[in-house]
């Protein structure tokens, strides 16, 4: 049946996870910021598990995560992985970001398909 459908019908990737804040399901009742924070918390827990299992952190790729976080959550996120996890973050702008928190970070700008620093 899996071959006919072209997909796996059983396994952990088919499980649904539900997260709650104050007894309410985040996916249904949470704000975009709460949903994003929940997803990021799960991702950060995942990289900690990988570090425990193999002894080093994986490269962390975060695509446009800062846009839906307030400045406090942006700072908390950066401080969580700063100086221990090689991270690539894409963003449409960093104006609202506390760049003092980006110690040792390289910032690249893309204009008309050209990458510059």
Secondary structure, DSSP 4 states (H G I P E B T S, - for coil): -HHHHTS--SSGGG-----EETTEEHHHHS-HHHHHHHHHHHHHHHHHHHHHHHSSPPPEEEES-GGGS-HHHHHHHHHHHTTTS-EEEE-S--TTS-GGG-TT----EEETTEEE-
